[in-house]
Amino acid sequence: MSNSAILCVDDERVVLDSLKTQLKEEFGETYCYEIAENAEDAFEIIEELFEEQIEVLVIVSDWLMPGMKGDEFLVRVHEKYPNIINVMLTGQADEHTLERAHHDANLHGCLYKPWNGNELIETIKAALAKL
């Protein structure tokens, strides 16, 4: 089992399944692939992985989710885990939201729904190259 993970957060299961499939096809068994349907679950997964000494390298998070929006989630993640690289997935985020995420969550990039598989992989590869 890999000691590093990529976490995908989205309230739509079909989106999570698609992200996980695309990442696994590209990176194989190099990483663990975790999914969460909301920010609260994502925080729990990050904590559990941390306790198991599995490092979360990248988070791909949707913006529009019930409970906590993606920018707020990524800001909170960045405050506690500044080394995790954050990527936002959105169909609706405005410029102000993206600027805030870039500034307060050290946002690496933003993918727009429906995303392009190649764009997803290139964004993740560029993020991993920063580590």
Summary of the structure (lengths in Angstrom):
residues: 131
radius of gyration: 13.2
end to end distance: 20.0
largest distance: 39.5
contacts: 432
relative contact order: 0.17
helix: 50%
strand: 24%
